[in-house]
Amino acid sequence: MKILYGVQGTGNGHISRASSMHNAFKAYPGLDITWLLSGRDRADGCGDIEHFEWRAGITFVAEDGRIRILKTLKHNNLLQFRRDVKNLALDEYDLIISD
């Protein structure tokens, strides 16, 4: 079974969960998992998952408990995000998991 596992990496909660799932999936040798990380710098990595794909994704800018729309728009490259979404080939996967 071929799985795409998408991880939003702006915080450590999603990364921790993905690392736990990575270890759990090792018990099933027939799985072929592509890990896709977004929302954090590629150099920061994906926990103990060594091989992963990376996209910048979209991240909200929040201040004082509120999302700052203009700063969010300025911070993100929406054209690159659109290209990344459009070019992500999903037909080869049997299952897609998003965290």
Backbone as JSON, one array per atom type, in Angstrom:
{
  "sequence": "MKILYGVQGTGNGHISRASSMHNAFKAYPGLDITWLLSGRDRADGCGDIEHFEWRAGITFVAEDGRIRILKTLKHNNLLQFRRDVKNLALDEYDLIISD",
  "N": [[0.84, -1.18, 0.0], [0.54, 2.17, -0.86], [1.2, 5.21, 0.67], [0.55, 8.63, 1.25], [1.65, 10.84, 3.57], [0.93, 13.72, 5.02], [2.37, 16.36, 6.82], [1.88, 19.07, 8.88], [4.16, 21.31, 9.85], [4.56, 23.49, 11.67], [4.47, 23.57, 14.42], [5.56, 21.55, 17.23], [3.87, 19.47, 17.89], [2.53, 18.14, 15.74], [4.76, 17.1, 14.44], [5.8, 15.4, 16.42], [3.71, 13.55, 16.62], [3.78, 12.5, 14.02], [6.32, 11.33, 14.06], [5.88, 9.29, 15.92], [3.97, 7.8, 14.53], [5.53, 7.07, 12.34], [7.35, 5.29, 13.55], [5.51, 3.33, 14.38], [4.52, 2.43, 11.92], [6.63, 0.93, 11.01], [6.25, -1.67, 11.75], [4.82, -2.78, 9.75], [5.87, -3.99, 7.03], [5.05, -3.9, 4.34], [4.19, -1.4, 3.63], [4.51, 1.59, 1.78], [5.58, 4.62, 2.34], [5.29, 8.03, 1.73], [6.51, 10.87, 3.11], [5.39, 14.11, 3.65], [6.32, 17.23, 4.4], [5.37, 20.43, 5.6], [5.29, 24.0, 6.23], [7.39, 24.64, 7.94], [10.91, 25.37, 8.09], [12.85, 23.51, 5.81], [15.35, 22.63, 6.68], [15.0, 22.3, 9.4], [13.94, 19.84, 9.69], [12.09, 16.72, 10.2], [11.46, 15.49, 12.74], [12.33, 12.23, 13.73], [12.16, 11.23, 11.23], [13.85, 10.54, 8.45], [13.83, 10.66, 5.63], [12.05, 12.68, 3.63], [9.66, 14.61, 1.75], [9.39, 18.1, 0.97], [7.51, 21.09, 1.21], [6.85, 24.58, 1.13], [4.33, 25.48, 1.94], [1.56, 27.05, 3.66], [1.48, 29.45, 6.19], [-0.04, 30.89, 8.99], [0.19, 34.2, 10.28], [0.19, 35.24, 13.5], [-0.69, 37.54, 16.04], [-1.05, 38.79, 19.28], [-3.13, 36.98, 19.79], [-4.64, 37.02, 17.47], [-5.2, 36.44, 14.0], [-3.2, 37.93, 11.64], [-4.04, 39.26, 8.77], [-2.9, 40.77, 6.59], [-0.14, 40.57, 7.13], [0.08, 37.82, 7.03], [-0.49, 37.32, 4.33], [1.67, 38.65, 3.18], [3.82, 37.2, 4.21], [3.62, 34.66, 3.07], [4.16, 32.8, 0.03], [1.97, 32.82, -2.24], [1.66, 32.18, -4.94], [3.63, 30.21, -5.34], [2.63, 28.3, -3.59], [0.23, 27.64, -4.9], [1.29, 26.51, -7.26], [2.65, 24.31, -6.11], [0.5, 22.82, -5.07], [-0.93, 22.26, -7.4], [0.93, 20.71, -8.81], [1.29, 18.44, -7.31], [1.26, 15.13, -7.49], [-1.23, 12.86, -7.0], [-2.39, 10.52, -7.79], [-0.96, 8.13, -7.62], [-1.15, 7.18, -5.06], [-2.62, 5.1, -2.54], [-3.75, 5.8, -0.18], [-4.25, 8.81, 1.62], [-3.03, 10.73, 4.2], [-3.52, 13.38, 6.38], [-2.05, 15.55, 8.63]],
  "CA": [[0.0, 0.0, 0.0], [1.31, 3.41, -0.98], [0.56, 6.23, 1.5], [1.1, 9.98, 1.37], [1.38, 11.32, 4.93], [1.24, 15.13, 5.08], [2.58, 16.85, 8.18], [2.02, 20.51, 9.06], [5.27, 21.31, 10.8], [4.86, 24.76, 12.35], [4.67, 23.29, 15.84], [6.17, 20.24, 17.45], [2.85, 18.46, 18.11], [2.35, 17.36, 14.52], [6.01, 16.38, 14.21], [5.86, 14.32, 17.42], [2.73, 12.53, 16.21], [4.28, 11.85, 12.8], [7.43, 10.47, 14.47], [5.27, 8.1, 16.54], [3.37, 7.01, 13.44], [6.66, 6.52, 11.58], [7.81, 4.12, 14.29], [4.45, 2.32, 14.35], [4.43, 1.89, 10.57], [7.74, 0.0, 10.78], [5.75, -3.02, 11.99], [4.12, -3.21, 8.54], [6.88, -3.8, 5.98], [4.49, -3.74, 3.01], [3.78, -0.02, 3.41], [5.42, 2.51, 1.12], [5.07, 5.91, 2.82], [5.94, 9.29, 1.37], [6.25, 11.89, 4.13], [5.4, 15.45, 3.07], [6.38, 18.23, 5.47], [5.18, 21.82, 5.19], [5.07, 24.96, 7.3], [8.61, 24.95, 8.69], [12.07, 25.3, 7.22], [13.28, 22.15, 5.48], [16.53, 22.3, 7.48], [14.57, 21.93, 10.75], [13.67, 18.42, 9.66], [10.8, 16.13, 10.51], [11.65, 14.54, 13.84], [13.25, 11.15, 13.41], [11.91, 10.8, 9.85], [15.02, 11.02, 7.71], [13.56, 10.89, 4.21], [10.75, 13.31, 3.46], [9.54, 15.7, 0.78], [9.12, 19.35, 1.65], [6.91, 22.23, 0.52], [6.75, 25.7, 2.07], [2.98, 25.53, 2.48], [1.05, 28.35, 4.11], [1.49, 29.6, 7.64], [-0.7, 32.11, 9.45], [0.91, 35.07, 11.21], [-0.71, 35.63, 14.59], [-0.18, 38.45, 17.07], [-2.08, 39.11, 20.29], [-4.24, 36.05, 19.69], [-5.42, 37.25, 16.26], [-4.51, 36.24, 12.73], [-2.94, 39.18, 10.92], [-4.25, 38.89, 7.38], [-1.92, 41.38, 5.69], [1.17, 39.97, 7.4], [0.0, 36.44, 6.53], [-0.36, 37.38, 2.87], [3.04, 39.07, 2.86], [4.74, 36.15, 4.65], [3.47, 33.46, 2.24], [4.25, 32.9, -1.42], [0.74, 32.16, -2.69], [1.86, 31.61, -6.29], [4.36, 28.96, -5.16], [1.69, 27.37, -2.97], [-0.67, 27.18, -5.97], [2.07, 25.6, -8.11], [2.9, 23.09, -5.35], [-0.75, 22.05, -5.01], [-1.25, 21.81, -8.76], [1.91, 19.73, -9.27], [1.36, 17.29, -6.41], [0.62, 13.97, -8.13], [-1.85, 12.05, -5.97], [-2.96, 9.31, -8.37], [-0.19, 6.93, -7.29], [-1.34, 6.82, -3.66], [-3.83, 4.38, -2.14], [-4.28, 6.46, 1.02], [-3.65, 10.09, 1.96], [-3.27, 11.11, 5.59], [-3.12, 14.77, 6.61], [-1.99, 15.9, 10.04]],
  "C": [[0.89, 1.24, 0.0], [0.53, 4.54, -0.29], [1.3, 7.55, 1.39], [0.68, 10.49, 2.75], [1.86, 12.76, 5.01], [1.31, 15.63, 6.5], [2.75, 18.36, 8.16], [3.03, 20.7, 10.19], [5.54, 22.6, 11.53], [5.08, 24.58, 13.84], [5.28, 21.92, 16.01], [5.14, 19.14, 17.68], [2.66, 17.55, 16.92], [3.59, 16.52, 14.23], [6.13, 15.2, 15.16], [4.92, 13.19, 17.03], [3.23, 11.78, 14.99], [5.45, 10.92, 13.14], [6.91, 9.18, 15.1], [4.66, 7.2, 15.48], [4.45, 6.35, 12.6], [7.17, 5.25, 12.25], [6.78, 2.99, 14.26], [4.34, 1.66, 12.98], [5.54, 0.88, 10.27], [7.32, -1.45, 11.0], [5.04, -3.61, 10.77], [5.02, -2.99, 7.33], [6.32, -3.59, 4.58], [4.07, -2.31, 2.68], [4.89, 0.79, 2.75], [4.9, 3.92, 1.42], [5.94, 7.05, 2.33], [5.53, 10.31, 2.42], [6.39, 13.25, 3.48], [5.27, 16.46, 4.2], [6.15, 19.62, 4.89], [5.1, 22.69, 6.44], [6.26, 25.25, 8.18], [9.77, 24.84, 7.72], [12.49, 23.85, 7.02], [14.43, 21.72, 6.39], [16.17, 21.89, 8.91], [14.18, 20.46, 10.84], [12.27, 18.02, 10.09], [10.96, 15.07, 11.59], [12.66, 13.48, 13.47], [13.01, 10.56, 12.02], [13.0, 11.4, 8.98], [14.73, 11.39, 6.27], [12.14, 11.44, 4.06], [10.82, 14.33, 2.33], [9.14, 16.94, 1.55], [8.47, 20.35, 0.7], [6.76, 23.34, 1.56], [5.37, 25.76, 2.72], [2.55, 26.95, 2.8], [1.03, 28.36, 5.63], [0.83, 30.93, 8.0], [0.23, 32.88, 10.38], [-0.1, 35.55, 12.25], [0.03, 36.54, 15.57], [-1.33, 38.78, 18.01], [-3.33, 38.24, 20.15], [-5.1, 36.2, 18.45], [-4.57, 36.98, 15.03], [-4.4, 37.58, 12.03], [-2.94, 38.88, 9.42], [-3.19, 39.48, 6.46], [-0.53, 40.79, 5.89], [1.21, 38.51, 6.91], [0.18, 36.42, 5.03], [1.06, 37.73, 2.45], [4.05, 37.95, 3.16], [4.75, 34.94, 3.7], [3.62, 33.77, 0.76], [3.07, 32.12, -2.0], [0.86, 31.57, -4.08], [2.62, 30.28, -6.19], [3.45, 27.9, -4.54], [0.75, 26.79, -4.04], [0.05, 26.2, -6.89], [2.31, 24.26, -7.4], [1.66, 22.2, -5.3], [-1.06, 21.46, -6.38], [-0.32, 20.68, -9.21], [2.05, 18.51, -8.37], [0.55, 16.14, -7.01], [0.09, 13.03, -7.05], [-2.36, 10.7, -6.48], [-2.24, 8.03, -7.94], [-0.43, 6.42, -5.87], [-2.67, 6.1, -3.43], [-4.53, 5.07, -0.98], [-3.53, 7.76, 1.25], [-4.06, 10.45, 3.37], [-2.74, 12.52, 5.77], [-3.16, 15.06, 8.1], [-1.56, 17.36, 10.14]]
}
